[in-house]
Amino acid sequence: MSLLPLFCILLLLSSSQAEDIMFFADDYYKSLGRPALAASAVNPVLLPGEGTLQINLANLGRLEELIPIEQSGPARDIHLEMKEEMRGGHALAVNAALIGSGGIAVSSGPERIDDIAPGDNAILDYNVTVMKNASGWSRLALEISYQQQADVSVKSGEVFPLYEAAKDNLSLDVFVAGEGQPLSILGLPPSRNLFRGHSLKAVISNDGQDDLHNCSARLLAAPPFSALGREEILGDLPAGSLALADFNLRIDGEAKQQDYQMSCRICCQERCSSLPLTVSWQPGLLQEKGLPSLAILGLVGLGAIALKRVDLLRRDKRRRGPRSRIER
């Protein structure tokens, strides 16, 4: 063996991956890099009953380096081995088994994939059954076994790969939207502010066992009510906590004294829910009397201004009287 191949081998052995490197005696090339698998749920929200959970299995590995070892040989073999060494980051003969947890049972067997190249992914389908009383977040385990190419040799155009077994235990989180709604809402009768107009206050309660984060609420109304402004920011809703939402409303003159049905859309980092909201409308003085009431108030105001002006003129006349007699 020449000094150059020996130097390359020593360089490989001194690398951080030396414990994973295997050699054939007459290697032309050696690649550095191995598979790196990661899993995530495509549909992370499940409902009670039977359904399908899709998992995205991605290979985040990459070819770190391709190092020439020995270049004295048939050009065809050298080129072919260089090409085959690049498969060191592939996950081959993948076997992925999903393990149920809590109220989630898996009713289908392992999924099998022939090859997941670096940068590629595969979609796995599993049949699952969610118990009726299940709710909230659950962590599922994905047990994976696969083959990876440890080394390869080429002789007279024939490829001789060397494989080694590998295992990964991955986990992923899914959310079960149970039949019991963790959020509840109570609306107060609309009130009127001279500067803001009508407003509707609603008390939102997190009755569940899990904290909800980055929540916001949007009022959905129909005539004679119209919701104004953007969504109301609630922030975090810890389990058992309350939040007050203040919505701006426009109310048509046709609104009568009765109960009206609205809806409140609450979206948090974990989920979105639409809650029914019953609002009792009791028109006040302005709503019952309409324009006649406004006219009466206007006339009263004008009368007060006129009386005040007459009083000021009378006082001014009294002040001017004595001055006029002195000048004469």
C-alpha positions in Angstrom: 0.0 0.0 0.0 1.4 3.5 -0.9 1.8 6.3 1.5 -1.2 8.2 0.2 -3.8 5.5 0.9 -2.2 4.9 4.3 -2.4 8.6 5.1 -6.1 8.7 4.1 -6.9 5.7 6.3 -5.2 7.4 9.3 -7.2 10.5 8.6 -10.4 8.6 8.6 -9.5 6.8 11.8 -8.9 10.1 13.5 -12.3 11.5 12.6 -15.2 11.6 15.0 -16.9 8.7 13.1 -14.0 6.4 13.4 -15.9 3.9 15.5 -18.5 3.5 12.7 -16.1 3.1 9.8 -15.5 -0.2 8.1 -13.0 -0.9 5.3 -12.4 -3.4 2.5 -8.7 -4.0 2.0 -8.8 -2.6 -1.5 -11.2 0.4 -1.2 -11.0 3.0 -3.8 -13.3 5.5 -2.0 -14.7 5.9 1.5 -17.7 8.1 2.3 -18.6 9.7 5.6 -22.3 10.1 6.5 -25.2 8.0 7.8 -29.0 8.1 7.9 -30.7 10.4 10.4 -34.5 9.6 10.6 -37.1 11.9 12.0 -40.9 11.4 12.3 -43.8 13.9 12.5 -47.6 13.5 12.3 -49.3 14.7 9.1 -52.7 14.8 10.8 -51.9 15.4 14.5 -55.5 15.8 15.6 -57.5 12.6 16.1 -61.2 12.1 16.9 -62.7 9.4 19.0 -63.4 6.2 17.0 -61.6 4.5 14.1 -59.3 6.5 11.8 -56.0 6.8 10.0 -52.9 8.4 11.4 -50.4 9.5 8.7 -46.7 9.9 9.7 -44.0 11.6 7.7 -40.8 9.7 8.0 -37.9 11.8 6.7 -34.2 11.1 6.3 -32.3 14.1 7.4 -28.9 12.5 6.9 -26.4 13.7 4.2 -23.1 12.8 2.6 -20.5 14.5 4.8 -17.4 13.7 2.7 -16.2 11.4 0.0 -12.5 10.6 0.4 -10.4 8.8 -2.3 -8.3 6.0 -0.8 -6.7 4.2 -3.7 -6.8 5.3 -7.4 -4.6 2.6 -9.0 -7.1 0.3 -10.6 -9.6 -0.1 -13.4 -11.2 3.2 -14.1 -14.6 1.6 -14.4 -14.4 0.0 -11.0 -13.1 3.3 -9.4 -16.0 5.3 -10.9 -18.6 2.7 -9.9 -17.3 2.4 -6.3 -17.4 6.2 -6.0 -21.1 6.1 -7.1 -22.0 3.3 -4.7 -20.2 4.9 -1.8 -22.7 7.8 -2.0 -25.4 5.4 -0.8 -24.0 5.4 2.7 -26.6 7.8 3.9 -29.6 5.8 2.6 -31.9 4.0 5.1 -32.6 0.6 3.5 -35.2 -2.0 4.2 -37.0 0.2 6.7 -39.5 -1.5 9.1 -41.5 1.0 11.2 -44.0 -0.1 13.9 -46.3 2.4 15.6 -46.9 1.6 19.3 -50.2 2.8 20.9 -50.4 4.7 24.1 -53.2 5.6 26.6 -56.5 5.8 24.8 -55.0 5.3 21.3 -54.7 1.7 20.0 -52.9 0.8 16.7 -54.7 -1.9 14.7 -52.4 -2.2 11.7 -49.0 -3.8 11.4 -45.5 -2.3 10.6 -45.0 -0.2 7.5 -42.1 -1.3 5.2 -40.1 1.0 2.9 -37.3 -0.2 0.6 -35.2 3.0 0.5 -35.3 6.5 1.9 -32.5 8.6 0.5 -31.0 11.6 2.3 -33.4 14.5 1.9 -36.3 12.2 1.0 -39.3 11.2 3.0 -42.0 8.5 3.1 -45.6 8.7 4.3 -46.7 5.9 6.6 -50.4 5.0 7.1 -51.6 3.4 10.4 -55.1 2.4 11.4 -55.8 3.6 14.9 -58.7 3.4 17.3 -59.3 6.3 19.7 -61.2 5.6 22.9 -64.3 7.7 23.5 -63.0 9.0 26.9 -59.6 9.9 25.5 -58.7 13.6 25.2 -55.6 15.9 25.1 -52.1 15.2 24.0 -50.6 11.7 23.7 -47.1 10.6 22.8 -46.7 7.6 20.5 -43.6 5.6 19.9 -42.3 4.7 16.4 -39.9 1.8 16.6 -37.8 1.6 13.4 -35.3 -0.9 12.2 -33.3 -0.6 9.0 -30.2 -1.4 7.1 -27.4 1.0 6.2 -24.5 0.5 3.9 -21.3 0.4 6.0 -18.9 -0.2 3.0 -18.9 -1.3 -0.6 -16.3 -2.9 -2.9 -16.2 -3.2 -6.6 -14.4 -6.0 -8.5 -14.5 -6.3 -12.3 -17.7 -4.3 -12.4 -19.5 -6.4 -9.7 -20.7 -4.5 -6.6 -20.2 -6.1 -3.1 -22.0 -4.0 -0.5 -21.6 -4.6 3.3 -24.7 -3.8 5.4 -25.1 -3.3 9.1 -28.3 -3.2 11.1 -29.5 -0.1 12.9 -32.5 0.9 15.1 -34.2 4.1 16.0 -36.9 4.8 18.6 -38.7 7.9 17.6 -41.7 9.6 19.3 -44.4 12.0 18.0 -47.2 13.9 19.7 -50.9 13.7 18.6 -53.9 15.6 20.0 -57.2 13.8 20.7 -60.2 16.1 20.4 -62.5 14.3 22.9 -66.2 14.6 23.0 -66.0 16.7 26.2 -65.4 20.3 25.2 -62.7 21.8 27.5 -63.8 25.4 26.8 -67.1 27.1 27.8 -68.4 30.6 27.3 -70.9 32.9 29.0 -72.0 36.1 27.4 -73.3 39.2 29.3 -76.0 41.4 27.9 -74.6 44.0 25.5 -73.9 47.5 27.0 -73.5 50.9 25.5 -70.6 53.3 25.8 -70.9 56.9 24.5 -67.4 56.7 23.0 -67.1 53.0 21.8 -70.7 52.2 21.0 -72.1 48.9 21.9 -69.9 46.2 23.4 -70.4 42.5 24.4 -68.4 41.0 27.2 -68.0 37.2 27.3 -66.4 35.1 30.0 -64.4 32.2 28.6 -63.4 29.3 30.9 -60.9 26.5 30.4 -62.6 23.6 32.1 -60.1 21.0 30.8 -57.0 19.6 32.4 -54.5 21.0 29.9 -53.2 24.5 29.6 -54.0 26.3 26.3 -51.5 28.8 24.9 -51.6 31.9 22.6 -55.4 32.0 22.5 -57.6 34.5 20.6 -61.4 34.8 20.2 -63.5 36.1 17.3 -67.2 36.8 17.5 -69.4 35.5 14.7 -72.7 37.4 14.6 -75.7 37.7 12.2 -78.2 40.6 11.7 -79.3 42.5 13.6 -75.8 42.3 15.1 -72.5 42.9 13.4 -69.1 42.2 15.0 -66.6 45.0 14.6 -62.9 45.0 14.9 -60.3 42.3 14.9 -60.1 39.2 17.1 -59.7 39.6 20.8 -56.3 38.4 22.2 -56.7 36.2 25.3 -53.2 35.0 25.8 -52.6 31.8 27.7 -55.5 29.9 29.4 -54.2 27.7 32.2 -56.4 24.8 33.2 -59.3 26.1 35.4 -58.7 29.7 34.5 -61.1 32.4 33.2 -60.6 35.1 30.5 -62.7 38.1 29.7 -63.3 39.1 26.0 -64.7 42.5 25.1 -66.2 42.6 21.6 -67.4 45.7 19.7 -70.9 45.5 18.2 -73.0 47.3 15.7 -76.8 46.8 16.4 -79.4 47.5 13.8 -82.6 49.4 14.8 -84.6 46.2 14.1 -83.2 44.4 17.2 -86.0 43.3 19.5 -86.1 42.3 23.1 -85.3 38.6 22.8 -82.4 36.1 22.9 -80.1 35.9 19.9 -77.7 33.1 19.0 -74.1 33.9 18.1 -70.9 31.9 17.9 -67.4 32.5 19.3 -64.4 31.0 17.5 -61.6 30.4 19.9 -58.2 29.4 18.5 -55.2 28.4 20.6 -51.9 27.0 19.8 -53.2 23.5 20.5 -56.7 23.6 18.8 -59.6 25.7 17.6 -63.1 25.5 18.9 -66.4 27.1 17.9 -68.7 27.7 20.9 -72.4 28.7 20.8 -73.2 31.9 22.6 -76.7 33.1 23.6 -77.1 36.9 24.0 -80.1 38.5 25.7 -80.9 41.9 24.1 -82.8 44.5 26.1 -83.1 47.8 24.3 -82.4 50.9 26.4 -84.0 54.3 26.2 -82.3 55.2 22.9 -83.1 52.0 21.3 -86.8 52.0 22.3 -87.5 55.7 21.5 -85.2 56.1 18.6 -85.1 59.5 16.9 -87.9 61.1 19.0 -85.7 60.6 22.1 -82.8 62.2 20.3 -85.0 65.1 19.3 -86.2 65.7 22.8 -82.7 65.6 24.2 -81.6 68.0 21.5 -84.4 70.5 22.3 -83.6 70.4 26.0 -80.0 71.1 25.2 -80.8 74.0 23.0 -83.2 75.4 25.5 -80.5 75.3 28.2 -78.0 77.1 25.9 -80.6 79.8 25.1 -81.4 80.5 28.8 -77.7 80.7 29.6 -77.1 83.2 26.8 -80.0 85.4 27.9 -78.6 85.4 31.4 -75.2 86.5 30.2 -76.6 89.4 28.1 -78.6 90.6 31.1 -75.5 90.7 33.3 -73.5 92.4 30.6 -76.2 95.1 30.3 -76.1 95.8 34.0 -72.3 96.3 33.9 -72.5 98.8 31.0 -75.3 101.0 32.5 -73.3 103.0 35.1 -70.4 103.7 32.7 -72.8 105.3 30.2 -74.2 107.8 32.9 -70.6 108.9 33.9 -69.6 109.6 30.4 -72.5 111.9 29.9 
